Amino acid sequence: MRSSPRPRITRLLAALAVLAAGAGTLAAPGPATAAANIVTNPGFESGLAGWTCSAASGAQAVSSPVHGGAAALQATAAGPDVARCEQKISVKPSSSYTLSAWVRGGYVFLGATGTGTTDVSTWASSSSAYTQLSRTFTTGASTTSVTVYLNSWYGQGAYQADDIVLDGPPGDGGPVDTEPPTVPGGLTVGGATASSLALSWTASTDNSGTVARYEVSRDNAAPVGAGAGTSYTATGLAAKTTYGFRVRACDTAGNCSAYGPSVSGTTKEGGGNDGQLPKRVLVGYLHASFANGSGYIRMRDVPAEWDIINLAFGEPTSVTSGDIRFRQCPVAECANVESEEEFIAGIREKQAAGKKVLISIGGQNGQVQLTSAAARDKFVQSVSAIIDKYGLNGLDIDFEGHSLYFNRGDTDFKNPTTPVIVNLISALKTLKARYGARFVLTMAPETFFVQLGYQFYGGGQTGADSRAGSYLPVIYAMRDDLTLLHVQDYNSGPITGLDNQYHTMGTHDFHVAMTDMLLAGFPVAGGGGTFPPLRQDQVAFGLPAAQYAGNGYTTVAEVQKAVDCLARGSNCGSYRPRGVYPGLRGLMTWSINWDKYNNFEFSKNHRRHLDSLP
């Protein structure tokens, strides 16, 4: 993929939206008071006394592993239950507090709600040893209690927590509000599109006079905040699918009502792949963080022809950090760039129209090497933060350059051993498990990393580049979770096809030969076995949108000859594919911006042609 010709420093603007994460102290501290731990039973030496845990969590005090003392909390996330344990604590208004805990396990969260200012949370993934989490906050002018909590994440298994501390002045002993608001009523679900449903309900009341927020649970999953209003739009849904919703109300003290009755709604029909995508798709990269000479396009102005919009790019802070950052294009480079609020609103508009918006990681300048478990975990954390911040539908992997490679002796694509490959696979599986079946995962490797593996495989052949074929283990490992593979049929040297002839980019035969290898399968060089074919609906092929967008530009006529040959078995050239593939998913291009620069030649012509296929 072509990227900006200069390095770009990015800034992470993220927090886990589903947990309403906040940052540290935002207001001046209150009157000086000696700090003290005001948590009841902070080390779980008295079992679960003082704590309330979700019924399905199996929460208990265990004697091992502990951080200090003789006991620790252990709870298990299973199904839609994230194993939350919480405690309501009396506090002083307008006062500063520090919340901390020692935790162990996969994705353990610590937070506080009902602060009256900015609720806070943080998380860590540390399966083998305890690690400390900490956040600070200031209570609001009328806040007399907060709720501190711990929980895990879907399907992450058991976690432990110990030595929970809330340092700050205790409450004055006055009455603590423990009365929740009334249950919201009159829930209706309507306004269906192919990817969204609109909810509304009647307002609750509270003894304090204020309902702080409403929370919506979809299909009995963990709730998401819906603000203080009485309406909410659920987005990113699958087409022609029924969902159940429940709503509850919460007050400023952190008391939440019971959920109201569940009400169902069904999205409209929207195409194949269980409604995730249309039968034929156009995939385009949007220059979201740089201009690159082709002009900036605001998110809301992306033409309707594009089904998947990949935000280019998220890049690492260093090659091996795993810490991925994304920022919008700076005003100095993109004078017409929209505000962050407008950018996010544009994403929501596209999603409401059935489009998928993904963060693309890497690009020409963004090399990512996950050489360690720490880098792997940071990758998961930072990518999740970007997805949650912008409400994205998934992730595109565009690792180029030296991001992936084999160590000598790594010869079996089904059982790779090189850390950068093993850790990437692990990270992608973790992200897929976290976001579930509707998470869109795409990849955009160059031919060097895929089809070249038929002739050269970098892990075992003497003299072969160590990067040759290095995407194959990743594609194979993720084949059941991969939404779409669109290999870059450009910026490529000649590649040997299944006819054992070299094929050169820029012609329909090149696209047919390269795509045929993915749909028919091929033996991997060096005796590594046969790379099995992908499903037809998982495969598209990638092209430059214009001559100035990349080497290997192919005319509209040649591209459509390739599509006809693959999908219809007609209009073929000298290369004859091993089969006819009527389920071929579509086309990808670099980029949406270059397509506009080229008077929309790519999107207008190829949208019509794809839609003409049976």
C-alpha positions in Angstrom: 0.0 0.0 0.0 1.3 3.5 -0.8 1.4 5.8 2.2 2.7 9.3 3.0 6.3 9.8 1.9 7.3 11.0 5.3 7.1 9.6 8.9 4.0 10.6 10.8 3.8 11.0 14.5 0.4 9.9 15.8 -1.5 10.4 19.0 -3.8 7.8 20.6 -7.2 9.3 21.4 -8.8 6.3 23.0 -10.6 4.8 25.9 -12.8 1.8 26.2 -16.1 3.3 25.4 -18.1 0.3 26.7 -16.7 0.9 30.1 -16.9 4.8 30.0 -13.3 5.1 30.8 -11.9 8.4 31.9 -8.6 10.0 32.7 -7.2 11.3 36.0 -8.0 14.2 38.2 -9.6 17.1 36.4 -10.5 19.5 39.2 -8.7 21.1 42.2 -8.5 18.8 45.3 -10.8 19.4 48.2 -9.8 20.4 51.7 -6.7 18.6 53.0 -7.6 15.5 54.9 -5.4 12.5 55.9 -5.7 9.8 53.3 -6.9 6.4 54.3 -8.1 3.3 52.6 -11.9 3.4 52.9 -12.7 0.2 51.1 -14.4 -2.4 53.3 -12.7 -5.8 53.3 -10.0 -4.7 50.7 -8.0 -8.0 50.8 -11.0 -10.3 50.9 -9.8 -11.7 54.2 -13.5 -11.8 55.2 -14.7 -13.6 52.1 -17.0 -11.4 50.0 -18.2 -9.2 52.9 -18.9 -5.7 51.6 -18.8 -6.7 48.0 -21.6 -7.5 45.5 -20.7 -9.8 42.6 -22.7 -10.9 39.5 -24.5 -14.2 40.1 -22.9 -16.1 37.2 -19.4 -15.2 38.1 -18.7 -17.8 40.8 -17.0 -15.2 42.8 -15.2 -16.4 45.9 -12.3 -15.6 48.2 -9.3 -18.0 47.4 -6.1 -18.7 49.3 -4.0 -18.9 46.2 -2.8 -17.0 44.2 -2.8 -13.9 46.4 -0.9 -10.7 46.4 -0.9 -10.0 50.1 -2.4 -11.6 53.2 -4.2 -14.9 53.1 -6.9 -14.3 50.5 -7.8 -12.8 47.2 -10.9 -12.4 45.0 -11.4 -14.9 42.2 -14.3 -14.5 39.7 -14.9 -16.1 36.2 -16.3 -14.4 33.1 -18.6 -16.7 31.2 -21.0 -16.1 28.4 -22.4 -12.5 28.6 -21.4 -12.2 32.2 -18.1 -10.2 32.7 -17.8 -11.3 36.4 -18.2 -7.8 38.0 -17.7 -7.3 41.7 -18.5 -3.9 43.2 -18.7 -2.0 46.4 -20.5 1.3 47.2 -18.4 3.6 49.4 -19.3 6.8 51.3 -17.1 9.8 50.2 -16.9 13.5 50.6 -17.9 16.0 47.9 -15.3 17.9 46.0 -12.5 15.7 47.2 -9.6 13.8 45.5 -9.3 10.0 45.6 -6.8 7.5 44.3 -8.2 4.0 43.4 -5.8 1.1 43.0 -5.8 -2.7 43.0 -3.5 -5.6 42.3 -4.9 -7.9 39.6 -4.1 -11.0 37.7 -5.6 -12.6 34.6 -6.7 -11.8 31.1 -8.2 -8.3 30.7 -9.0 -7.2 34.3 -10.7 -3.9 34.6 -10.8 -1.5 37.6 -13.0 1.5 37.8 -15.3 3.9 39.7 -18.8 5.1 38.8 -21.0 7.8 40.3 -18.1 10.2 40.9 -20.1 13.2 39.9 -17.4 14.3 37.6 -15.6 12.0 35.2 -16.0 8.3 35.9 -12.7 6.4 35.6 -11.5 3.0 34.6 -8.3 1.2 33.5 -7.3 -2.4 32.6 -4.4 -4.8 32.3 -3.7 -8.2 30.9 -1.3 -10.1 33.1 -2.0 -13.9 33.2 1.1 -15.0 35.1 1.6 -12.4 37.8 -0.1 -9.7 39.8 0.1 -6.1 38.4 -1.1 -2.9 39.9 -3.8 -0.7 38.4 -4.4 2.8 39.6 -6.6 5.8 38.7 -7.4 9.2 40.4 -10.6 11.2 40.4 -12.3 14.1 42.1 -15.8 13.8 43.4 -18.5 16.3 42.4 -19.9 19.0 44.6 -22.9 16.9 45.7 -21.4 13.4 45.5 -21.6 11.5 48.8 -20.9 7.9 47.5 -19.1 6.2 44.6 -19.1 2.6 43.4 -15.8 0.9 42.8 -15.7 -2.2 40.6 -13.6 -5.0 39.1 -14.6 -7.2 36.2 -13.1 -9.2 33.3 -14.2 -9.5 29.7 -16.3 -11.9 27.7 -14.9 -15.4 27.7 -11.6 -14.5 29.4 -12.0 -17.0 32.2 -11.0 -16.5 35.9 -9.3 -13.4 37.2 -7.9 -12.6 40.7 -7.8 -9.2 42.5 -6.4 -8.3 45.8 -5.5 -5.3 48.1 -8.1 -2.9 46.7 -7.4 0.7 47.9 -9.5 3.8 47.7 -7.3 6.5 49.4 -9.0 9.7 50.4 -11.3 11.2 53.0 -14.1 9.0 54.2 -17.7 10.2 54.0 -19.1 12.2 56.9 -21.3 9.4 58.1 -24.5 10.9 56.7 -27.0 8.8 54.8 -25.7 7.2 51.6 -28.2 7.1 48.8 -28.9 3.5 48.0 -32.2 3.9 46.3 -32.2 3.3 42.5 -34.3 5.1 40.0 -37.6 3.6 38.8 -37.4 1.1 36.0 -37.7 2.7 32.5 -40.9 1.8 30.7 -42.5 1.9 27.3 -39.4 0.6 25.4 -39.9 0.6 21.6 -37.6 -0.7 18.9 -38.0 0.6 15.4 -36.4 2.7 12.7 -34.7 -0.3 11.2 -32.0 -0.1 8.6 -29.7 -2.9 7.4 -27.3 -2.1 10.2 -29.1 -0.1 12.9 -32.2 0.0 15.2 -33.6 3.0 17.0 -34.8 2.7 20.6 -36.9 5.0 22.8 -38.5 4.7 26.2 -40.3 6.8 28.9 -38.2 8.6 31.5 -37.5 7.2 35.0 -37.6 9.2 38.2 -35.2 9.1 41.2 -35.4 10.2 44.8 -32.5 12.6 44.2 -34.4 14.3 41.5 -31.8 13.4 38.8 -31.3 10.3 36.5 -27.7 10.5 35.5 -27.8 8.1 32.6 -29.5 5.1 31.0 -27.8 1.9 30.0 -28.8 -0.4 27.2 -28.1 -4.1 27.1 -28.3 -5.9 23.7 -29.0 -9.7 23.9 -28.3 -9.7 27.6 -24.7 -8.6 27.1 -22.9 -6.0 29.2 -24.6 -2.6 29.0 -23.5 0.5 27.1 -24.1 4.0 28.2 -27.0 5.8 26.4 -26.7 9.2 28.0 -29.3 11.0 30.0 -31.9 11.1 27.1 -34.6 8.6 26.4 -33.5 7.4 23.0 -30.6 5.5 21.6 -29.5 4.1 18.2 -27.8 0.7 18.1 -25.4 0.6 15.1 -23.1 -1.9 13.5 -25.8 -4.6 13.4 -26.0 -7.5 11.0 -28.7 -7.3 8.3 -32.0 -9.3 8.6 -31.2 -10.2 12.2 -33.4 -10.0 15.3 -31.9 -8.4 18.5 -33.3 -8.1 22.0 -32.8 -4.9 24.1 -33.3 -4.0 27.7 -32.9 -0.6 29.4 -32.1 0.5 33.0 -31.7 3.8 34.7 -28.8 4.9 37.0 -28.5 7.9 39.4 -25.5 10.0 40.3 -24.8 7.8 43.4 -24.3 4.8 41.1 -27.5 3.1 41.9 -29.0 1.4 38.9 -32.6 0.1 38.5 -33.6 -3.3 37.3 -33.9 -3.7 33.6 -37.2 -3.2 32.0 -38.7 -6.0 29.9 -36.8 -7.1 26.8 -38.1 -5.8 23.5 -37.0 -7.1 20.1 -36.4 -5.6 16.7 -35.2 -6.9 13.3 -32.9 -5.1 10.9 -33.6 -4.9 7.2 -32.2 -7.2 4.6 -28.8 -6.1 3.4 -26.8 -8.7 1.5 -24.7 -11.8 2.0 -22.2 -13.0 4.7 -25.0 -13.1 7.3 -25.8 -9.5 6.5 -22.3 -8.3 7.2 -21.5 -7.3 3.7 -23.3 -7.2 0.3 -22.7 -10.1 -2.1 -20.2 -7.9 -4.1 -18.1 -5.3 -2.4 -15.8 -2.4 -3.2 -13.1 -1.8 -0.6 -11.3 1.5 -0.5 -8.6 3.1 1.7 -9.3 6.6 2.9 -6.4 8.9 3.6 -7.6 9.7 7.1 -4.3 10.7 8.7 -2.4 12.3 5.8 -3.1 13.8 2.3 -0.4 12.3 0.1 -1.0 14.7 -2.8 -4.5 13.4 -3.7 -6.5 15.7 -1.5 -8.4 15.1 1.8 -12.0 13.7 1.8 -14.2 14.2 4.8 -15.7 11.0 6.1 -19.3 12.1 5.4 -18.3 12.8 1.8 -17.0 9.3 1.0 -19.1 8.2 -2.1 -21.8 5.6 -1.6 -20.1 3.1 -4.0 -17.7 2.0 -1.2 -18.8 -0.9 1.0 -15.7 -1.1 3.3 -13.8 2.1 4.2 -10.4 1.4 5.6 -8.9 4.3 7.6 -5.3 4.7 6.6 -3.4 4.3 8.8 -2.8 3.3 12.4 1.0 3.2 13.0 3.3 2.0 15.8 5.3 4.3 18.1 8.3 2.2 17.2 8.7 -0.9 15.0 8.7 -3.4 17.9 6.5 -1.5 20.5 3.1 -2.9 19.4 1.7 0.4 20.5 -0.6 1.5 17.6 -1.6 5.2 17.3 -4.1 6.9 15.0 -4.7 10.6 14.5 -6.7 12.6 12.0 -4.8 14.5 9.3 -3.4 17.8 10.8 -4.8 21.1 9.5 -1.4 22.1 8.2 -1.6 19.2 5.8 -5.3 18.9 5.3 -6.9 22.3 5.4 -10.4 21.0 5.1 -10.1 18.3 7.8 -13.2 18.0 10.0 -13.3 18.1 13.8 -13.1 14.8 15.7 -16.8 15.1 16.5 -17.7 15.5 12.9 -15.4 12.7 11.9 -17.1 10.3 14.3 -20.5 11.5 13.2 -19.5 10.8 9.6 -18.5 7.2 10.6 -22.0 6.8 12.2 -23.7 8.0 9.0 -21.8 5.5 6.9 -22.5 2.7 9.3 -26.2 3.6 9.3 -26.1 3.2 5.5 -24.7 -0.3 5.9 -21.0 0.5 5.3 -18.2 -0.9 7.4 -15.5 1.4 8.6 -12.2 -0.3 9.7 -8.8 0.9 11.1 -6.0 -0.3 8.8 -2.7 -1.0 10.6 0.6 -0.6 8.9 1.0 0.7 5.4 4.2 1.4 3.5 5.7 3.4 6.4 4.2 1.7 9.4 6.2 -1.4 10.0 4.9 -3.5 12.9 7.0 -6.4 14.4 5.3 -8.1 17.4 8.6 -9.6 18.6 7.5 -10.2 22.2 4.4 -11.1 24.3 4.5 -7.5 25.7 4.3 -6.1 22.1 1.5 -8.5 21.3 -0.5 -7.4 24.4 0.1 -3.7 23.7 -1.1 -4.2 20.1 -4.3 -5.7 21.4 -4.8 -2.9 23.9 -4.0 0.0 21.6 -6.0 -1.4 18.6 -9.0 -2.0 20.9 -8.7 1.5 22.1 -8.9 2.9 18.6 -11.8 0.7 17.6 -13.7 1.6 20.7 -12.9 5.3 20.5 -14.3 5.7 17.0 -16.9 2.9 17.1 -15.3 1.0 14.2 -16.5 -2.3 12.7 -13.2 -4.0 12.6 -9.6 -4.2 11.6 -7.5 -4.4 8.4 -4.0 -5.8 8.5 -1.7 -4.1 6.0 1.7 -5.2 7.2 4.4 -4.5 4.7 8.2 -4.2 4.5 9.9 -6.2 7.2 6.9 -6.5 9.5 6.6 -10.3 8.9 9.5 -12.7 8.3 10.6 -16.3 9.1 13.3 -17.4 11.4 15.5 -20.1 9.7 13.9 -23.6 10.1 10.3 -22.3 10.3 9.0 -24.4 7.4 5.4 -25.4 8.3 2.9 -22.7 7.6 0.3 -24.7 9.7 2.6 -24.6 12.7 4.7 -21.4 12.6 7.4 -20.8 15.3 8.7 -17.3 14.4 7.6 -14.8 17.2 6.4 -12.0 14.9 4.0 -14.4 13.2 2.9 -16.4 16.2 2.2 -13.2 18.2 0.3 -11.6 15.4 -1.9 -14.6 15.1 -2.5 -14.6 18.9 -3.3 -10.9 18.8 -5.9 -11.3 16.0 -7.6 -14.2 17.7 -7.8 -12.2 20.9 -9.4 -9.3 19.1 -11.8 -11.5 17.3 -12.8 -13.2 20.5 -13.3 -9.9 22.2 -15.6 -8.3 19.5 -17.4 -11.5 18.4 -18.9 -12.7 15.2 -19.7 -9.3 13.7 -16.0 -8.2 13.9 -14.8 -7.5 10.3 -11.2 -8.7 9.7 -9.5 -8.0 6.4 -6.0 -8.3 5.1 -4.1 -6.6 2.3 -0.8 -8.4 1.8 1.5 -7.9 -1.2 2.0 -10.8 -3.6 5.5 -11.2 -2.2 4.1 -12.4 1.1 1.4 -14.7 -0.4 1.6 -16.1 -3.9 5.4 -16.0 -4.0 5.2 -18.8 -1.4 4.5 -21.2 -4.3 8.0 -20.7 -5.6 9.9 -19.5 -2.5 9.2 -19.9 1.2 11.4 -17.9 3.4 11.6 -20.2 6.4 13.4 -23.2 4.9 14.8 -22.6 1.4 18.5 -21.6 1.1 18.9 -18.3 -0.6 15.2 -17.3 -0.3 14.3 -14.0 1.2 13.1 -14.7 4.8 9.9 -12.7 4.2 8.8 -14.8 1.2 5.3 -16.2 1.8 5.3 -15.0 5.4 1.6 -14.1 5.4 0.6 -17.7 4.6 0.7 -18.9 8.3 -1.4 -15.9 9.3 -4.0 -16.4 6.6 -4.2 -20.1 7.4 -4.6 -19.6 11.1 -7.3 -17.0 10.7 -9.1 -18.6 7.8 -12.3 -19.3 9.9 -12.4 -15.7 11.2 -11.2 -13.8 8.1 -13.9 -11.7 6.4 -11.9 -10.7 3.3 -8.4 -11.2 1.8 -7.6 -8.6 -0.9 -4.0 -9.1 -2.0 -2.3 -6.1 -3.6 -2.0 -7.0 -7.2 0.4 -4.1 -7.7 3.8 -2.9 -6.7 4.8 -6.5 -7.5 7.5 -8.2 -9.5 6.6 -11.1 -11.8 5.0 -14.0 -10.0 4.8 -17.6 -11.0 1.2 -18.9 -11.3 -0.2 -22.4 -11.2 0.6 -22.8 -14.9 4.3 -22.4 -13.8 4.6 -19.3 -16.0 5.6 -15.8 -14.8 2.8 -13.3 -14.8 3.3 -9.5 -14.8 1.1 -6.9 -13.2 -1.1 -4.6 -15.2 -2.9 -7.2 -17.2 -6.1 -9.2 -16.7 -4.1 -12.5 -16.8 -2.0 -11.3 -13.7 -5.2 -10.8 -11.7 -6.8 -14.0 -12.8 -3.6 -16.1 -12.1 -3.0 -14.5 -8.6 -6.6 -14.9 -7.6 -6.9 -18.4 -8.9 -4.1 -19.4 -6.5 -6.1 -18.3 -3.5 -9.3 -20.0 -4.7 -7.8 -23.3 -5.9 -5.0 -23.6 -3.3 -1.4 -24.3 -4.1 1.6 -26.3 -2.8 4.0 -24.3 -0.7 7.6 -24.3 -1.7 10.1 -26.3 0.3 7.7 -29.2 0.9 5.6 -27.4 3.4 2.3 -28.9 2.3 -0.6 -27.5 0.3 -2.1 -24.1 1.2 -5.9 -24.9 1.0 -8.3 -22.7 -1.0 -10.2 -19.9 0.7 -13.9 -19.6 0.4 -15.0 -17.5 -2.7 -16.8 -15.0 -0.5 -13.5 -14.3 1.3 -11.5 -13.2 -1.7 -11.2 -9.9 -3.7 -8.2 -8.5 -5.5 -6.6 -5.1 -5.1 -5.6 -2.5 -7.7 -4.4 1.1 -7.9 -7.2 3.6 -8.5 -5.1 5.6 -11.0 -1.8 5.5 -12.7 -0.3 7.8 -10.1 -1.6 5.7 -7.1 0.9 2.8 -7.6 2.8 0.6 -10.0 0.6 -1.9 -11.8 -2.4 0.3 -12.8 -4.8 -1.8 -14.9 -7.3 -0.3 -17.3 -11.0 -0.6 -16.6 -11.5 -3.0 -19.5 -8.7 -5.3 -18.3 -10.0 -5.4 -14.8 -13.5 -6.3 -15.9 -12.1 -9.0 -18.2 -10.4 -10.5 -15.1 -13.7 -10.3 -13.1 -15.6 -12.0 -15.9 -13.1 -14.7 -16.3 -13.1 -15.5 -12.6 -16.8 -15.1 -11.8 -18.4 -16.2 -15.1 -15.8 -18.3 -16.8 -15.9 -16.0 -19.9 -13.7 -13.4 -21.4 -10.5 -15.2 -20.3 -7.1 -14.7 -21.8 -4.2 -17.1 -22.1 -4.4 -18.1 -18.4 -7.3 -20.4 -17.7 -8.3 -20.6 -14.0 -8.7 -24.0 -12.3 -12.4 -23.3 -11.8 -15.2 -20.7 -12.1 -15.8 -18.7 -9.0 -19.2 -17.0 -9.0 -18.9 -16.1 -5.4 -15.9 -13.8 -6.0 -16.4 -11.0 -3.5 -15.2 -7.9 -5.3 -12.4 -5.4 -5.7 -10.1 -3.3 -3.4 -8.3 -0.1 -4.4 -5.6 2.2 -3.2 -7.4 4.6 -2.7 -10.7 6.4 -2.3 -8.8 9.7 -2.5 -6.9 8.8 -5.7 -10.2 7.6 -7.2 -11.7 11.0 -6.7 -8.5 12.6 -8.1 -9.1 10.4 -11.2 -12.7 11.5 -11.6 -14.1 8.4 -9.9 -13.1 6.1 -12.8 -12.6 3.1 -10.5 -15.7 3.3 -8.3 -18.2 4.3 -10.9 -17.2 1.7 -13.5 -16.5 -1.2 -11.3 -19.5 -0.7 -9.0 -21.7 -1.0 -12.1 -19.8 -4.1 -13.3 -19.9 -5.9 -10.0 -23.6 -5.2 -9.6 -24.2 -6.7 -13.1 -22.9 -10.1 -12.0 -25.5 -12.7 -11.1 
